[in-house]
């Protein structure tokens, strides 16, 4: 009996730029979201938006983006910002290290480039805080360079379309994704091409339940053809959530609220927080007064709970209990006003809103 031959599915033909880019760009023209940073080719505005959008939802960026550019319309303006001005301008976005790196980059632009963001891909890559993704986004959108801008959305689209195995953060997989994008990018519309792939990943080729029936490149998507959309891209399992019960003292008065400056090395360093053991430290109710004495040399009488809020930092899921308190000795603490210029932490602002019933505007 002749040996049965293994049935093989034909390999999809290798797509060329003429096959891939026009479909994607036509879809983007008809379906692109109207986002404020897409209405400009100002490299500073684009740079700011790309940094803000890292690990942050689009809707959470709209208002801080508008507010930030109104306050700092140029790199030179931000280069001169104080730490408190930086923290206040970045409020609500978290991951404040991004803002510090952006200021480092702005200072380099001001000192070495006369305040004008350099046009070359190489010079952009030499600015502090600009990695491969941000370099590609600014270079392509603002200056038209055919430089890939590969974020998590792009990784997901390409991993599925080409059925790429392995974690996209792995160097070999990253190089393959970059190679594919370089082969498909429309050199005449590089910025639109990069944004189109990102938009596809954000709105259609989503992490779960991708809408393949609405995808302009579904016809030759290998993951769809081979039933792999649910398993690609292959990523490491996320870290297990760590539950934290933190406590703070809420002391209010005519001068605002009592708080302390977060020291270097702790999350959100440089900001002002309500006094406690630290946002990532479990604290029992009966321990709070002693913690405040040891940490701040403050004498505070702690009362009952007046507000409970939730907050997340990376993989930590925090329940924060705010206790009414009366002050006997400030120690290393101080009074800070409840206004938008004081860099209160987001958890502290959540406590103020919950305890005071404000809408989020802390101006007295």
N, C-alpha and C positions, 0 to 999 in steps of 0.2 A: 504494500500500500504506500503510495507516495506520501512523503512527509507534509503535513499540513502547514502551510505558510502562515506566519503571524500576520494578522490584519493590521495594517498601518493607516493611520489617518494622514492625509496629505498635509504637509507643512504649509501654513499660510505663506504666501509670497511676501518677501521683504518689502515693506512699504517704503516708498520714496517721499521726499518732501512734497512733491506734487500730489501725492495721494493723501497724505495725512494733514498737512497744514491747512489747505483750503477748506476741508470739512470742518476742522476745529475753529478756524477763524470765522467762517460763515455762521456757525452755531453761536460763537461768542458775540458777534455783532447783533444777533437777534435776542440773546438771553442774558447779556452782561448786566450785573446789578449796577445801579447808579450810586457809586460811592464817592465821597468828596475827594479822595486822593487820586481818583481817576479823571478828575477835571483839570489836572495841571501836569505840566512837564517840568516844573521847578524841581531840580534835583534835591534841594533841602527838604521840601515838603514830602517828596517821595521817600527819602531816607527816613525821615521822622515816622511816616506811616508804616514803613516796613519794620522798623524797630518796635513800634507799638503793637503791631499785629502778631509779633512772635508770642506764641502761647496765650493769646488773648482773643476773645470773640470779637467779631466785626462790630457788633452793636455796642460793645463796651468801649470801643475805640473812638467812635464818632465824636462825642462831646469833648473828651480830653484832647483829641487831635485839633479840633477847632480852637479850643482854649489855649493850647500850647503854642500854635503858630501865631495866634493873636499876640501872645506875650513875647515870643521869640521868633520873629519872622525871618531871621537870617542865622547862619552859623555863628557869626560874630556876636550877635545878641545873646545866644545861649552860652557861648564861650565865657561870657562875663557873669553868668548866673552864680549866685551863692549856693551853698548846699541847701539851705532852707527854701530858696526859690526853686531849685531843682525838684526837691521833694514835694513841694506844694503843687508845682505844675504837673507832676507825674501822678498825683493822687488818683486812686481808683484803679490803677493799672497793675500794681504789684510788680514783682521782679525788678526792684529799683536799681539793681546793678546795670540793667540795660540803659537807664537814663545816665548813669555816671559814665559808662563807656561812650554813649552818644556825645556827652559833653567833652570827653577826652578827644573824640574825633573832631568836634566843632573847634576846639582850641587848636588842633593841628591845622585845620583849614585856615583859621584866622592867622596863625603865626607863619605858616609855610606857603600858603597859597593865596594870600591877600584877601581872604574871606570868600573866595570863589571855589566851589567844589570842583576838583579836577575832573576833566572829561575822560581821561584814559582809564582803561580797565586796570592797568598795573598801578597807577597812582591811587585809584580808589581803594584797591586792596591793601595799600600801605597805611590807610587811615586806621587809628585805633577803633575797635568795636565793629569794624566791617569785616564779616566773614564771607565765605564763598557765595552764600545765598544773597545777602544784602548787596554785595558787589554786583552780582548778576542782575538783580532787580533794578538798581539805580542805573547801571550801565546801559541796560536794554531799554528801560522805560523812559529815562530822561535823555539819554544820548544816542539811542538807536543801535548800540553795539549788539552783535549776534552772540551774546553771552548768556548761557543758561542761568536760570534762577530756580533752584531745585529745593523746594520745601517738602513738608510731609504730604501735602496734597499731590504734588508732582510725583513723588516717590510711589504713592499708591496707584495713580493712574498708569504709570509706566510699568510698575511691577505686575499689574494685572494685564495690561495690554500685551506685554511681551512674555507673560508667565515666568517672571524672574523669581527664582528660588533664593532663599537666604534673606537675612535681615538687611533692609536698605541702608542701615547705618554701618554695615560692614563695608570696608574699603573696596573690595572687589565688586560688590553690587553697586556701590556708589559710582564707581568708574564706568560700569556698563550703562547705568541710567544716564550719566552725562554723555556718553558716546552716542546713545540713541537720540537724546535731545539735540545734540550738535548736528546729527544727521538729518533731523526733521525740521529744525527751526527755520522760519521764514526770515531770511536776512534783511528783507525790506521792512518787515513788521515784527521785529524781534520782541519789542515790548508787549505788543498785543498778543503775540504767540505765547510768551511766558505767562501773562495774565490769564489767557484762555485755558491753559492746562491747569493752572491753580484754581480757576473758577469751576472747571469741570470736576475737579476733586472735591471742592467745597460744597457743590450743590447737586451733583449727579453721581459721581463715583465716590460716594461717601463710605466711611469705614464699615457701616452696617447697612444692609438693605439698599445697595446701589440701584439706581433707576436705569437699568440697562436699556429699557425700551425708549428712553429719551436721550441716549448717548449717541453723539455723532460719529464715534469711532468704534461702536459696538460690533460692526460687521466683521472686523478682523481682530477682535479682542480674543486672545488665546485663553485667558482665564474664563471668560464667558463660554467659549466653545468647549473647554475641557472641564467645566464645572468647578472652577477653582476660586471664584470670586469671594467665597466665604473664608478662604484660608490664606489668600494673598492680600497684602504683603505679609511675609513671615516676620513677626516681631517678637522680641523677648516679652515674657509675661510681665505685666505691670507689677510694681511693688505693692505688697499688701498694705491696706490703709492702717495707719496708726491712730487710735482714738486718744484724744487728750482732753482732760478736764482742767481748764485754767481758771484762775480767779483774779480779780482786780478790785481795788478800792475806788469808789466814785465819790470824790469830794468836790462839791460845787460851791461857788461863791461869786461875789461881784466881779472878781478878776478872771473868772473862767473856771478852770478845773485844775486840780493838782496832777502833775505828770512828771515823767522822767525821760531824759534823753537815752535812747538805746545805744549801748556801747558798740564799738567796732567788733566784728566777729560774730554778732548775733543777727538773726533775720531782721531786715528793715533797719539796720543800724543808721543812726543819725536822725531818725524820726522821734516824735514824742509819743509815748504810750502811757496809758493809765497804770498806776503803780501795782505791780504784782511780781510773781517769780519769773515772768517771761512767758510769752504766748505759747511756747512749746513745752512748758513745764506743768506736769500734773500737780495740783495743789488741793489739799483738803481745806475745808472751811476753817477749822480750828488752827490751821498753820499760818494763815495769811498775815496776821498781825506780826508774828515773829519773823516771817520772811521779810516783811517791809522794814523791820528794825535792823535785821542783819544786812540786807541788800542796800538800803538807803540811809541807815541811821535815823530813820523816821519813827516817831511814836504816833500810831494811828489806832483808834478804837474802831473795830470792824462790827458792823451791824448785819442786818438781814439782806437777802438778795433783792435787788430792784430791777434787774434786767438780765436776760439770758439771750445770747446770740450765738450763731454758728459761723465758723470761718474755716477756710481750707488753705493750707500752705503746702505745696508739692503733694506728698502722699499723707500728710497729717490732716485729720478731720477733728477740728477743735470745737468744743463747747465751752464758751466763755461766760462765767457767772460774774456779774458786777454787784458788789456789795455797797450799801450805804456805809459811810464812814465819817468819823469826826477827827479833825486834825489836832494833835497836841504839840508836835514838833515836826517841822518840815525836813530836817536833816538835809540830804542831798537832792531832795525833790524841789519843785518850784511851781508857781502858778503860771498857766498858759491860757491865752484867750481862746474862746470858741469861735474861731473865724476860719476862713478859707486859706489864709496866708500861713497859719501855723501848721506845720507838717505832722498833724496827728496821724497815727496809724489807721488803716482801714478798720481793724477790729474796734479801736477806740471810737471811731466815728459811728460804727454800728451801735455801740453801747449808748452814745449820746442820742441817737435817733430813737432807740428803743425806750430809753429812760425819760427823755424830754419830749418825745412825740414830735420831733422836727421832721421835715421832709428831706433832710440831707444837707440843707444849707445851715452851716453852724454859726453864721453871723449872729451875734447877740442882738 
